Amino acid sequence: MAQTTQRPAFVPVLLGTEIAGYGMARAFYEEFGVTSEVWGTFPLTPTRASKFINVHVDEHLLEGDRLLDVLNGAAGSYGDAVPVVVPCGDDYAVELSRVMDRLDPVYRVVCASGGVVEAMNDKERFYQRCEERGVPYPQTVVLNDTEVPELPFGFPVALKPSDAPAWREHPFEGQKKAFVLDNREDLEETVRRAYAAGYPGALIVQDFIPGGDENMRVLNGYVRGDGTVSLMSLGHPLLEDCAPMRIGNYAAILSYGDDAVYDTVQSLMEGSGYRGFFNIDMKYDPRDDSFKLFELNPRAGRSSFFTTLAGDNLARYAVDDVLDGGLLEPTRGTEEVLWLGVPMTVVKRYAADTPEKRRALELHKAGKSGTTLFGCGDNSPERLWNMAKLWVHYVVDFNQYFGKKDLS
């Protein structure tokens, strides 16, 4: 990458110990050879025993001003290296956006300010943004209590929380990350359970777009501080996770490009005041031949390593923005590669038989596939053992839940 000035030494400071944190740390290591300092509220398997990660755990990290205190307390520990802070989870992005204006000036922060992140992360306000920009999204009704009005669309419907972090903090019997409900009785009962459990946010009821996993799309992107969308990378999911609290997480993705989708997302993001990584889920609606946007996550997605595998290393765009002054030409990904979030045997057995699946099998056979968790020489015995157990766990979960994933 061309530079007009010498880039200073830097150290990635990543927030989140889950798979998204590992994927970002791996991207930094592959591109720049640096070790990441990864913070989280809990020690999670994906970031354990890695040769390019130092894990730090503080169970109170997201409480009060603890994140601010922790980061400012560590500000003098990086020597001559510039710490680059990247949130790798929704909770961390929201909290970082809230405190970033009070961080020690030694930090370079890959994040937008609090009001912007909260507006884009909240589904109801995100749809308002889509409405303003003429971007398609599913017909939606927002609930703030247990009273369910008459809906302007029929069943089945999708039900999901507007505030995902608060949703996880208020579990109830039968809770899922999202629901597909076939009738009004099931909708009313699920809404009642959610609010009885203390969930404080809005609930989103949407017209269910027909079709399975093969109609989903996912886009990773980056917006620089000057408002330029410097990266967009599109993926075609072939299979989604089916365990109740992981429904909607992608299990296999075929990367590709689509300028019409890229144009739509660029229109949405430019002028929004957003900065940093973003991740958008959408679904193709055969009823009107459009892609309807579901949500924006204010960070790179847990499956975002498909972008790095396809040749557009995510870390490159963060460093370009906060250290190099925005020298990269904007990129729209087009390279085909297969990203695997589960064993290939699971994809072969459970993914729908589509042309995209057949293309994915061809790519895999040609060696154009990969995972977030395996590779890069990160193969200590402890790590390989942990990853092998995790890989087997996915096989067990699909055997148990796949046939039940659409049930309420």
Contacts in CASP RR format, 6 or more apart in sequence:
PFRMAT RR
TARGET T0000
AUTHOR 0000-0000-0000
METHOD contacts of the structure
MODEL  1
MAQTTQRPAFVPVLLGTEIAGYGMARAFYEEFGVTSEVWGTFPLTPTRAS
KFINVHVDEHLLEGDRLLDVLNGAAGSYGDAVPVVVPCGDDYAVELSRVM
DRLDPVYRVVCASGGVVEAMNDKERFYQRCEERGVPYPQTVVLNDTEVPE
LPFGFPVALKPSDAPAWREHPFEGQKKAFVLDNREDLEETVRRAYAAGYP
GALIVQDFIPGGDENMRVLNGYVRGDGTVSLMSLGHPLLEDCAPMRIGNY
AAILSYGDDAVYDTVQSLMEGSGYRGFFNIDMKYDPRDDSFKLFELNPRA
GRSSFFTTLAGDNLARYAVDDVLDGGLLEPTRGTEEVLWLGVPMTVVKRY
AADTPEKRRALELHKAGKSGTTLFGCGDNSPERLWNMAKLWVHYVVDFNQ
YFGKKDLS
1 316 0 8 1.000
1 320 0 8 1.000
1 324 0 8 1.000
1 327 0 8 1.000
1 328 0 8 1.000
2 327 0 8 1.000
3 324 0 8 1.000
3 327 0 8 1.000
4 327 0 8 1.000
7 319 0 8 1.000
7 323 0 8 1.000
7 324 0 8 1.000
8 80 0 8 1.000
8 81 0 8 1.000
8 82 0 8 1.000
8 323 0 8 1.000
9 80 0 8 1.000
9 81 0 8 1.000
9 82 0 8 1.000
10 32 0 8 1.000
10 34 0 8 1.000
10 81 0 8 1.000
10 82 0 8 1.000
10 83 0 8 1.000
10 84 0 8 1.000
10 108 0 8 1.000
10 319 0 8 1.000
10 323 0 8 1.000
11 34 0 8 1.000
11 35 0 8 1.000
11 36 0 8 1.000
11 37 0 8 1.000
11 78 0 8 1.000
11 81 0 8 1.000
11 82 0 8 1.000
11 83 0 8 1.000
11 84 0 8 1.000
12 24 0 8 1.000
12 25 0 8 1.000
12 28 0 8 1.000
12 34 0 8 1.000
12 36 0 8 1.000
12 37 0 8 1.000
12 83 0 8 1.000
12 84 0 8 1.000
12 86 0 8 1.000
12 315 0 8 1.000
13 36 0 8 1.000
13 37 0 8 1.000
13 39 0 8 1.000
13 71 0 8 1.000
13 74 0 8 1.000
13 83 0 8 1.000
13 84 0 8 1.000
13 85 0 8 1.000
13 86 0 8 1.000
13 107 0 8 1.000
14 21 0 8 1.000
14 24 0 8 1.000
14 25 0 8 1.000
14 36 0 8 1.000
14 37 0 8 1.000
14 38 0 8 1.000
14 39 0 8 1.000
14 85 0 8 1.000
14 86 0 8 1.000
14 87 0 8 1.000
14 88 0 8 1.000
15 38 0 8 1.000
15 39 0 8 1.000
15 40 0 8 1.000
15 67 0 8 1.000
15 85 0 8 1.000
15 86 0 8 1.000
15 87 0 8 1.000
15 88 0 8 1.000
15 89 0 8 1.000
15 92 0 8 1.000
15 93 0 8 1.000
15 96 0 8 1.000
16 38 0 8 1.000
16 39 0 8 1.000
16 40 0 8 1.000
16 47 0 8 1.000
16 87 0 8 1.000
16 88 0 8 1.000
16 89 0 8 1.000
16 92 0 8 1.000
17 38 0 8 1.000
17 39 0 8 1.000
17 40 0 8 1.000
17 41 0 8 1.000
17 42 0 8 1.000
17 43 0 8 1.000
17 44 0 8 1.000
17 46 0 8 1.000
17 47 0 8 1.000
17 55 0 8 1.000
17 57 0 8 1.000
18 44 0 8 1.000
18 46 0 8 1.000
18 47 0 8 1.000
18 88 0 8 1.000
18 89 0 8 1.000
18 302 0 8 1.000
19 46 0 8 1.000
19 302 0 8 1.000
19 372 0 8 1.000
19 373 0 8 1.000
20 88 0 8 1.000
20 89 0 8 1.000
20 299 0 8 1.000
20 300 0 8 1.000
20 301 0 8 1.000
20 302 0 8 1.000
20 304 0 8 1.000
21 38 0 8 1.000
21 46 0 8 1.000
21 47 0 8 1.000
21 88 0 8 1.000
21 89 0 8 1.000
22 46 0 8 1.000
22 47 0 8 1.000
22 50 0 8 1.000
22 53 0 8 1.000
22 372 0 8 1.000
22 373 0 8 1.000
23 304 0 8 1.000
23 305 0 8 1.000
23 308 0 8 1.000
23 372 0 8 1.000
24 36 0 8 1.000
24 86 0 8 1.000
24 88 0 8 1.000
24 300 0 8 1.000
24 304 0 8 1.000
24 314 0 8 1.000
24 315 0 8 1.000
25 36 0 8 1.000
25 38 0 8 1.000
25 47 0 8 1.000
25 50 0 8 1.000
25 52 0 8 1.000
25 53 0 8 1.000
26 52 0 8 1.000
26 305 0 8 1.000
26 308 0 8 1.000
26 372 0 8 1.000
26 376 0 8 1.000
26 378 0 8 1.000
27 305 0 8 1.000
27 308 0 8 1.000
27 313 0 8 1.000
27 314 0 8 1.000
27 315 0 8 1.000
27 316 0 8 1.000
28 34 0 8 1.000
28 36 0 8 1.000
28 52 0 8 1.000
28 315 0 8 1.000
29 35 0 8 1.000
29 36 0 8 1.000
29 52 0 8 1.000
29 376 0 8 1.000
30 308 0 8 1.000
30 313 0 8 1.000
30 315 0 8 1.000
30 376 0 8 1.000
31 313 0 8 1.000
31 315 0 8 1.000
31 316 0 8 1.000
31 319 0 8 1.000
32 315 0 8 1.000
32 319 0 8 1.000
33 52 0 8 1.000
34 52 0 8 1.000
35 52 0 8 1.000
35 53 0 8 1.000
35 54 0 8 1.000
36 52 0 8 1.000
36 53 0 8 1.000
36 54 0 8 1.000
37 54 0 8 1.000
37 56 0 8 1.000
37 74 0 8 1.000
37 83 0 8 1.000
38 47 0 8 1.000
38 53 0 8 1.000
38 54 0 8 1.000
38 55 0 8 1.000
38 56 0 8 1.000
39 56 0 8 1.000
39 57 0 8 1.000
39 58 0 8 1.000
39 61 0 8 1.000
39 70 0 8 1.000
40 55 0 8 1.000
40 56 0 8 1.000
40 57 0 8 1.000
40 58 0 8 1.000
40 61 0 8 1.000
40 92 0 8 1.000
41 57 0 8 1.000
41 58 0 8 1.000
41 59 0 8 1.000
41 60 0 8 1.000
41 61 0 8 1.000
41 62 0 8 1.000
42 57 0 8 1.000
42 59 0 8 1.000
43 55 0 8 1.000
43 57 0 8 1.000
45 386 0 8 1.000
45 387 0 8 1.000
45 389 0 8 1.000
45 390 0 8 1.000
46 372 0 8 1.000
46 373 0 8 1.000
46 390 0 8 1.000
47 53 0 8 1.000
47 55 0 8 1.000
48 55 0 8 1.000
48 382 0 8 1.000
48 383 0 8 1.000
48 386 0 8 1.000
49 380 0 8 1.000
49 382 0 8 1.000
49 383 0 8 1.000
49 386 0 8 1.000
50 378 0 8 1.000
50 380 0 8 1.000
50 383 0 8 1.000
51 377 0 8 1.000
51 378 0 8 1.000
51 380 0 8 1.000
52 376 0 8 1.000
52 378 0 8 1.000
58 66 0 8 1.000
58 70 0 8 1.000
60 66 0 8 1.000
61 67 0 8 1.000
61 70 0 8 1.000
62 91 0 8 1.000
62 92 0 8 1.000
62 95 0 8 1.000
65 99 0 8 1.000
67 92 0 8 1.000
67 95 0 8 1.000
67 96 0 8 1.000
67 99 0 8 1.000
68 99 0 8 1.000
68 102 0 8 1.000
68 103 0 8 1.000
71 85 0 8 1.000
71 99 0 8 1.000
71 103 0 8 1.000
71 104 0 8 1.000
71 107 0 8 1.000
72 102 0 8 1.000
72 103 0 8 1.000
72 104 0 8 1.000
73 104 0 8 1.000
74 83 0 8 1.000
75 83 0 8 1.000
75 103 0 8 1.000
75 104 0 8 1.000
75 106 0 8 1.000
75 107 0 8 1.000
76 104 0 8 1.000
76 106 0 8 1.000
78 106 0 8 1.000
82 106 0 8 1.000
82 108 0 8 1.000
82 323 0 8 1.000
83 106 0 8 1.000
83 107 0 8 1.000
83 108 0 8 1.000
84 107 0 8 1.000
84 108 0 8 1.000
84 109 0 8 1.000
84 110 0 8 1.000
84 318 0 8 1.000
84 319 0 8 1.000
84 322 0 8 1.000
84 323 0 8 1.000
85 96 0 8 1.000
85 100 0 8 1.000
85 103 0 8 1.000
85 107 0 8 1.000
85 108 0 8 1.000
85 109 0 8 1.000
85 110 0 8 1.000
85 111 0 8 1.000
86 110 0 8 1.000
86 111 0 8 1.000
86 277 0 8 1.000
86 299 0 8 1.000
86 318 0 8 1.000
87 93 0 8 1.000
87 96 0 8 1.000
87 110 0 8 1.000
87 111 0 8 1.000
87 298 0 8 1.000
87 299 0 8 1.000
88 299 0 8 1.000
88 300 0 8 1.000
89 297 0 8 1.000
89 299 0 8 1.000
90 121 0 8 1.000
90 164 0 8 1.000
90 165 0 8 1.000
90 297 0 8 1.000
90 298 0 8 1.000
90 299 0 8 1.000
91 165 0 8 1.000
92 299 0 8 1.000
93 111 0 8 1.000
93 117 0 8 1.000
93 121 0 8 1.000
93 298 0 8 1.000
93 299 0 8 1.000
94 114 0 8 1.000
94 117 0 8 1.000
94 118 0 8 1.000
94 121 0 8 1.000
94 165 0 8 1.000
94 298 0 8 1.000
96 109 0 8 1.000
96 111 0 8 1.000
97 111 0 8 1.000
97 112 0 8 1.000
97 113 0 8 1.000
97 114 0 8 1.000
97 115 0 8 1.000
97 116 0 8 1.000
97 117 0 8 1.000
97 118 0 8 1.000
97 298 0 8 1.000
98 114 0 8 1.000
100 109 0 8 1.000
100 111 0 8 1.000
100 113 0 8 1.000
100 114 0 8 1.000
101 113 0 8 1.000
103 109 0 8 1.000
108 322 0 8 1.000
108 323 0 8 1.000
109 322 0 8 1.000
110 275 0 8 1.000
110 276 0 8 1.000
110 277 0 8 1.000
110 318 0 8 1.000
110 321 0 8 1.000
110 322 0 8 1.000
111 117 0 8 1.000
111 275 0 8 1.000
111 276 0 8 1.000
111 298 0 8 1.000
112 120 0 8 1.000
112 223 0 8 1.000
112 273 0 8 1.000
112 274 0 8 1.000
112 275 0 8 1.000
112 276 0 8 1.000
112 298 0 8 1.000
116 272 0 8 1.000
116 273 0 8 1.000
116 274 0 8 1.000
116 275 0 8 1.000
117 274 0 8 1.000
117 298 0 8 1.000
118 125 0 8 1.000
119 125 0 8 1.000
119 126 0 8 1.000
119 129 0 8 1.000
120 126 0 8 1.000
120 129 0 8 1.000
120 272 0 8 1.000
120 274 0 8 1.000
120 278 0 8 1.000
120 296 0 8 1.000
120 298 0 8 1.000
121 296 0 8 1.000
121 297 0 8 1.000
121 298 0 8 1.000
122 162 0 8 1.000
122 163 0 8 1.000
123 160 0 8 1.000
123 162 0 8 1.000
123 202 0 8 1.000
123 204 0 8 1.000
123 295 0 8 1.000
124 142 0 8 1.000
124 162 0 8 1.000
124 202 0 8 1.000
124 204 0 8 1.000
126 293 0 8 1.000
126 295 0 8 1.000
126 296 0 8 1.000
127 137 0 8 1.000
127 140 0 8 1.000
129 135 0 8 1.000
129 268 0 8 1.000
129 272 0 8 1.000
130 136 0 8 1.000
130 137 0 8 1.000
130 268 0 8 1.000
130 293 0 8 1.000
131 137 0 8 1.000
133 267 0 8 1.000
133 268 0 8 1.000
135 264 0 8 1.000
135 267 0 8 1.000
135 268 0 8 1.000
135 293 0 8 1.000
136 285 0 8 1.000
136 288 0 8 1.000
136 290 0 8 1.000
136 291 0 8 1.000
136 292 0 8 1.000
136 293 0 8 1.000
137 292 0 8 1.000
137 293 0 8 1.000
137 294 0 8 1.000
138 158 0 8 1.000
138 206 0 8 1.000
138 207 0 8 1.000
138 208 0 8 1.000
138 209 0 8 1.000
138 283 0 8 1.000
138 292 0 8 1.000
138 294 0 8 1.000
139 152 0 8 1.000
139 153 0 8 1.000
139 206 0 8 1.000
139 207 0 8 1.000
140 204 0 8 1.000
140 205 0 8 1.000
140 206 0 8 1.000
140 207 0 8 1.000
141 149 0 8 1.000
141 151 0 8 1.000
141 152 0 8 1.000
141 204 0 8 1.000
141 205 0 8 1.000
141 206 0 8 1.000
142 162 0 8 1.000
142 202 0 8 1.000
142 203 0 8 1.000
142 204 0 8 1.000
142 205 0 8 1.000
143 191 0 8 1.000
143 202 0 8 1.000
143 203 0 8 1.000
143 204 0 8 1.000
143 205 0 8 1.000
144 201 0 8 1.000
144 202 0 8 1.000
144 203 0 8 1.000
145 195 0 8 1.000
146 188 0 8 1.000
146 191 0 8 1.000
146 192 0 8 1.000
146 195 0 8 1.000
148 184 0 8 1.000
148 187 0 8 1.000
148 188 0 8 1.000
148 191 0 8 1.000
148 205 0 8 1.000
151 157 0 8 1.000
151 205 0 8 1.000
153 207 0 8 1.000
154 207 0 8 1.000
155 181 0 8 1.000
155 182 0 8 1.000
155 183 0 8 1.000
155 184 0 8 1.000
155 187 0 8 1.000
155 208 0 8 1.000
156 180 0 8 1.000
156 181 0 8 1.000
156 182 0 8 1.000
156 208 0 8 1.000
157 180 0 8 1.000
157 181 0 8 1.000
157 187 0 8 1.000
157 205 0 8 1.000
157 206 0 8 1.000
157 207 0 8 1.000
157 208 0 8 1.000
158 178 0 8 1.000
158 179 0 8 1.000
158 180 0 8 1.000
158 181 0 8 1.000
158 204 0 8 1.000
158 205 0 8 1.000
158 206 0 8 1.000
158 207 0 8 1.000
158 208 0 8 1.000
159 178 0 8 1.000
159 179 0 8 1.000
159 180 0 8 1.000
159 181 0 8 1.000
159 187 0 8 1.000
159 190 0 8 1.000
159 191 0 8 1.000
159 203 0 8 1.000
159 204 0 8 1.000
159 205 0 8 1.000
159 206 0 8 1.000
160 177 0 8 1.000
160 178 0 8 1.000
160 179 0 8 1.000
160 203 0 8 1.000
160 204 0 8 1.000
160 206 0 8 1.000
161 167 0 8 1.000
161 194 0 8 1.000
161 199 0 8 1.000
161 201 0 8 1.000
161 202 0 8 1.000
161 203 0 8 1.000
161 204 0 8 1.000
162 201 0 8 1.000
162 202 0 8 1.000
162 203 0 8 1.000
162 204 0 8 1.000
163 199 0 8 1.000
163 200 0 8 1.000
163 201 0 8 1.000
163 202 0 8 1.000
166 199 0 8 1.000
166 200 0 8 1.000
166 201 0 8 1.000
167 175 0 8 1.000
167 194 0 8 1.000
167 199 0 8 1.000
168 245 0 8 1.000
170 194 0 8 1.000
170 197 0 8 1.000
170 198 0 8 1.000
170 199 0 8 1.000
170 200 0 8 1.000
171 197 0 8 1.000
172 193 0 8 1.000
172 194 0 8 1.000
172 196 0 8 1.000
172 197 0 8 1.000
173 193 0 8 1.000
174 193 0 8 1.000
174 244 0 8 1.000
175 193 0 8 1.000
175 194 0 8 1.000
175 197 0 8 1.000
175 244 0 8 1.000
175 245 0 8 1.000
176 244 0 8 1.000
176 245 0 8 1.000
176 247 0 8 1.000
177 244 0 8 1.000
177 245 0 8 1.000
177 246 0 8 1.000
177 247 0 8 1.000
177 248 0 8 1.000
177 249 0 8 1.000
178 247 0 8 1.000
178 248 0 8 1.000
179 190 0 8 1.000
179 408 0 8 1.000
180 208 0 8 1.000
180 406 0 8 1.000
180 408 0 8 1.000
181 187 0 8 1.000
181 190 0 8 1.000
181 408 0 8 1.000
182 408 0 8 1.000
186 408 0 8 1.000
187 205 0 8 1.000
190 408 0 8 1.000
191 203 0 8 1.000
194 203 0 8 1.000
209 215 0 8 1.000
209 283 0 8 1.000
209 284 0 8 1.000
209 285 0 8 1.000
209 287 0 8 1.000
209 292 0 8 1.000
210 285 0 8 1.000
210 286 0 8 1.000
210 287 0 8 1.000
211 283 0 8 1.000
211 286 0 8 1.000
212 352 0 8 1.000
213 237 0 8 1.000
213 238 0 8 1.000
213 239 0 8 1.000
213 240 0 8 1.000
213 351 0 8 1.000
213 352 0 8 1.000
214 236 0 8 1.000
214 237 0 8 1.000
214 238 0 8 1.000
214 351 0 8 1.000
214 352 0 8 1.000
214 354 0 8 1.000
214 356 0 8 1.000
214 357 0 8 1.000
215 283 0 8 1.000
215 284 0 8 1.000
215 285 0 8 1.000
215 286 0 8 1.000
216 236 0 8 1.000
216 237 0 8 1.000
216 240 0 8 1.000
216 250 0 8 1.000
216 281 0 8 1.000
216 282 0 8 1.000
216 283 0 8 1.000
216 284 0 8 1.000
217 234 0 8 1.000
217 235 0 8 1.000
217 236 0 8 1.000
217 237 0 8 1.000
217 261 0 8 1.000
217 281 0 8 1.000
217 282 0 8 1.000
217 283 0 8 1.000
217 284 0 8 1.000
217 291 0 8 1.000
218 234 0 8 1.000
218 235 0 8 1.000
218 237 0 8 1.000
218 250 0 8 1.000
218 253 0 8 1.000
218 279 0 8 1.000
218 280 0 8 1.000
218 281 0 8 1.000
218 282 0 8 1.000
218 301 0 8 1.000
218 303 0 8 1.000
219 232 0 8 1.000
219 233 0 8 1.000
219 234 0 8 1.000
219 235 0 8 1.000
219 261 0 8 1.000
219 265 0 8 1.000
219 279 0 8 1.000
219 280 0 8 1.000
219 282 0 8 1.000
220 231 0 8 1.000
220 232 0 8 1.000
220 233 0 8 1.000
220 277 0 8 1.000
220 278 0 8 1.000
220 279 0 8 1.000
220 300 0 8 1.000
220 301 0 8 1.000
220 304 0 8 1.000
220 306 0 8 1.000
220 307 0 8 1.000
220 314 0 8 1.000
221 229 0 8 1.000
221 231 0 8 1.000
221 232 0 8 1.000
221 233 0 8 1.000
221 265 0 8 1.000
221 277 0 8 1.000
221 278 0 8 1.000
221 279 0 8 1.000
221 300 0 8 1.000
221 307 0 8 1.000
221 317 0 8 1.000
222 229 0 8 1.000
222 230 0 8 1.000
222 231 0 8 1.000
222 276 0 8 1.000
222 277 0 8 1.000
222 278 0 8 1.000
222 314 0 8 1.000
222 317 0 8 1.000
222 318 0 8 1.000
222 321 0 8 1.000
223 229 0 8 1.000
223 230 0 8 1.000
223 269 0 8 1.000
223 270 0 8 1.000
223 272 0 8 1.000
223 273 0 8 1.000
223 274 0 8 1.000
223 275 0 8 1.000
223 276 0 8 1.000
223 278 0 8 1.000
224 230 0 8 1.000
224 275 0 8 1.000
224 276 0 8 1.000
224 320 0 8 1.000
224 321 0 8 1.000
224 326 0 8 1.000
225 275 0 8 1.000
225 276 0 8 1.000
225 321 0 8 1.000
226 326 0 8 1.000
227 270 0 8 1.000
227 271 0 8 1.000
227 273 0 8 1.000
227 274 0 8 1.000
227 275 0 8 1.000
228 270 0 8 1.000
228 326 0 8 1.000
228 330 0 8 1.000
229 265 0 8 1.000
229 266 0 8 1.000
229 269 0 8 1.000
229 270 0 8 1.000
229 330 0 8 1.000
230 317 0 8 1.000
230 320 0 8 1.000
230 321 0 8 1.000
230 326 0 8 1.000
230 328 0 8 1.000
230 330 0 8 1.000
230 331 0 8 1.000
231 307 0 8 1.000
231 312 0 8 1.000
231 314 0 8 1.000
231 317 0 8 1.000
231 330 0 8 1.000
231 331 0 8 1.000
231 333 0 8 1.000
232 262 0 8 1.000
232 265 0 8 1.000
232 266 0 8 1.000
232 331 0 8 1.000
232 332 0 8 1.000
232 333 0 8 1.000
233 255 0 8 1.000
233 306 0 8 1.000
233 307 0 8 1.000
233 310 0 8 1.000
233 312 0 8 1.000
233 331 0 8 1.000
233 332 0 8 1.000
233 333 0 8 1.000
234 255 0 8 1.000
234 256 0 8 1.000
234 257 0 8 1.000
234 258 0 8 1.000
234 261 0 8 1.000
234 262 0 8 1.000
234 333 0 8 1.000
235 253 0 8 1.000
235 254 0 8 1.000
235 255 0 8 1.000
235 256 0 8 1.000
235 257 0 8 1.000
235 306 0 8 1.000
236 253 0 8 1.000
236 254 0 8 1.000
236 255 0 8 1.000
236 256 0 8 1.000
236 356 0 8 1.000
237 250 0 8 1.000
237 251 0 8 1.000
237 252 0 8 1.000
237 253 0 8 1.000
237 254 0 8 1.000
238 251 0 8 1.000
238 252 0 8 1.000
238 253 0 8 1.000
238 254 0 8 1.000
238 347 0 8 1.000
238 351 0 8 1.000
238 352 0 8 1.000
238 354 0 8 1.000
238 356 0 8 1.000
238 357 0 8 1.000
238 360 0 8 1.000
239 250 0 8 1.000
239 251 0 8 1.000
239 252 0 8 1.000
239 342 0 8 1.000
239 346 0 8 1.000
239 347 0 8 1.000
239 350 0 8 1.000
239 351 0 8 1.000
240 247 0 8 1.000
240 248 0 8 1.000
240 249 0 8 1.000
240 250 0 8 1.000
240 251 0 8 1.000
240 405 0 8 1.000
241 247 0 8 1.000
241 248 0 8 1.000
241 249 0 8 1.000
241 250 0 8 1.000
241 251 0 8 1.000
241 342 0 8 1.000
241 397 0 8 1.000
242 397 0 8 1.000
242 398 0 8 1.000
242 401 0 8 1.000
242 402 0 8 1.000
242 403 0 8 1.000
242 404 0 8 1.000
242 405 0 8 1.000
243 397 0 8 1.000
243 401 0 8 1.000
244 401 0 8 1.000
247 405 0 8 1.000
249 302 0 8 1.000
249 303 0 8 1.000
250 302 0 8 1.000
250 303 0 8 1.000
250 341 0 8 1.000
251 340 0 8 1.000
251 341 0 8 1.000
251 342 0 8 1.000
251 346 0 8 1.000
251 347 0 8 1.000
251 394 0 8 1.000
252 338 0 8 1.000
252 339 0 8 1.000
252 340 0 8 1.000
252 341 0 8 1.000
252 342 0 8 1.000
252 347 0 8 1.000
252 351 0 8 1.000
252 360 0 8 1.000
253 303 0 8 1.000
253 306 0 8 1.000
253 338 0 8 1.000
253 339 0 8 1.000
254 336 0 8 1.000
254 337 0 8 1.000
254 338 0 8 1.000
254 339 0 8 1.000
254 356 0 8 1.000
254 359 0 8 1.000
254 360 0 8 1.000
254 363 0 8 1.000
255 306 0 8 1.000
255 307 0 8 1.000
255 309 0 8 1.000
255 310 0 8 1.000
255 333 0 8 1.000
255 335 0 8 1.000
255 336 0 8 1.000
255 337 0 8 1.000
255 338 0 8 1.000
255 339 0 8 1.000
256 334 0 8 1.000
256 336 0 8 1.000
257 332 0 8 1.000
257 333 0 8 1.000
257 334 0 8 1.000
259 332 0 8 1.000
261 282 0 8 1.000
261 291 0 8 1.000
262 332 0 8 1.000
264 291 0 8 1.000
265 280 0 8 1.000
268 293 0 8 1.000
269 278 0 8 1.000
274 298 0 8 1.000
275 321 0 8 1.000
276 318 0 8 1.000
276 321 0 8 1.000
277 298 0 8 1.000
277 299 0 8 1.000
277 300 0 8 1.000
277 301 0 8 1.000
277 304 0 8 1.000
277 314 0 8 1.000
277 318 0 8 1.000
278 296 0 8 1.000
278 297 0 8 1.000
278 298 0 8 1.000
278 299 0 8 1.000
279 296 0 8 1.000
279 297 0 8 1.000
279 299 0 8 1.000
279 300 0 8 1.000
279 301 0 8 1.000
279 304 0 8 1.000
280 293 0 8 1.000
280 294 0 8 1.000
280 295 0 8 1.000
280 296 0 8 1.000
280 297 0 8 1.000
281 293 0 8 1.000
281 294 0 8 1.000
281 295 0 8 1.000
281 297 0 8 1.000
282 291 0 8 1.000
282 292 0 8 1.000
282 293 0 8 1.000
282 294 0 8 1.000
283 291 0 8 1.000
283 292 0 8 1.000
283 294 0 8 1.000
284 290 0 8 1.000
284 291 0 8 1.000
285 291 0 8 1.000
285 292 0 8 1.000
300 307 0 8 1.000
300 314 0 8 1.000
303 339 0 8 1.000
303 341 0 8 1.000
303 372 0 8 1.000
304 314 0 8 1.000
305 314 0 8 1.000
305 339 0 8 1.000
305 371 0 8 1.000
305 372 0 8 1.000
306 337 0 8 1.000
306 339 0 8 1.000
307 313 0 8 1.000
307 314 0 8 1.000
307 333 0 8 1.000
308 314 0 8 1.000
308 315 0 8 1.000
309 337 0 8 1.000
309 339 0 8 1.000
309 370 0 8 1.000
310 333 0 8 1.000
310 335 0 8 1.000
310 336 0 8 1.000
310 337 0 8 1.000
311 335 0 8 1.000
311 337 0 8 1.000
312 331 0 8 1.000
312 333 0 8 1.000
312 335 0 8 1.000
316 328 0 8 1.000
317 328 0 8 1.000
317 331 0 8 1.000
320 326 0 8 1.000
320 327 0 8 1.000
320 328 0 8 1.000
336 359 0 8 1.000
336 363 0 8 1.000
336 368 0 8 1.000
337 363 0 8 1.000
337 368 0 8 1.000
337 369 0 8 1.000
337 370 0 8 1.000
338 360 0 8 1.000
338 363 0 8 1.000
338 364 0 8 1.000
338 368 0 8 1.000
338 369 0 8 1.000
338 370 0 8 1.000
339 369 0 8 1.000
339 370 0 8 1.000
339 371 0 8 1.000
339 372 0 8 1.000
340 347 0 8 1.000
340 369 0 8 1.000
340 370 0 8 1.000
340 371 0 8 1.000
341 371 0 8 1.000
341 372 0 8 1.000
341 373 0 8 1.000
341 394 0 8 1.000
342 391 0 8 1.000
342 394 0 8 1.000
342 395 0 8 1.000
342 398 0 8 1.000
343 391 0 8 1.000
343 394 0 8 1.000
343 395 0 8 1.000
344 364 0 8 1.000
344 369 0 8 1.000
345 395 0 8 1.000
346 394 0 8 1.000
346 395 0 8 1.000
346 398 0 8 1.000
347 357 0 8 1.000
347 360 0 8 1.000
348 361 0 8 1.000
349 398 0 8 1.000
350 398 0 8 1.000
350 402 0 8 1.000
351 357 0 8 1.000
351 360 0 8 1.000
360 369 0 8 1.000
363 369 0 8 1.000
373 387 0 8 1.000
373 390 0 8 1.000
373 391 0 8 1.000
374 387 0 8 1.000
END
